[in-house]
Amino acid sequence: AIMAAVDLFKINVTGRGGHAASPHYTSDPLIATVSIASAIQTIISSNLYQREKAVCSITQFHAGTTHNVIDETAYLSGTSRKFDQKERAMIRRRIEEFAEGQASSYNCRAEVTLTEGYPATVNNPEKTDFAAEVAKQVAGEAAVNSSAAVDLGAEDFSYMLAARPGAYLFLGQGEGAGLHTADFDFNDEISPYGESFFVRLVETAQHVDI
């Protein structure tokens, strides 16, 4: 595997709203959702061996509309990534358990939506070796790492690799901001290397039995 399987989760928490000056008359969904978020962050550290590769990230949190009102709803969502199917199922189960249990402890109710995303991206060793050799012809042997560490990103190309043996490769662009950051800027100077790689891959494959 070169990239992980991905799942998505959405959690809607409903309580009883009211005036911020009278919190004792409310069941505050914001505080319940904060507690859920904190609990979810412990899933990986408390349930998986530290060398296992997995992540559970909260990426959205929405609650409230103004400074003096405790709203009756709150929302959070995020993503989990893992390679092993059993551990993938465990993470989903724990998300549900934490959401429902933490919400109940604050007299709120949690509605959890879990969406199974892409499977793990699994490269075929033979095809990977072939692609790496072609890459070395284009960029030079020193510029090709054929045994890179696995990445917890996810990719829909995993479906293609499940149907046909192949390989997913990364095209490095040097130092700089990472993907999905506000200051990411694609390095246009690497485009010829990517283009040349695919051309050479096709040319070589036409003359080699792979």
Helices and strands as residue ranges (DSSP letters): E 5-14, E 18-19, G 23-25, H 29-40, H 43-47, E 54-63, E 69-70, E 73-82, H 85-105, E 109-116, H 125-139, G 141-143, H 157-163, G 188-190, H 191-205
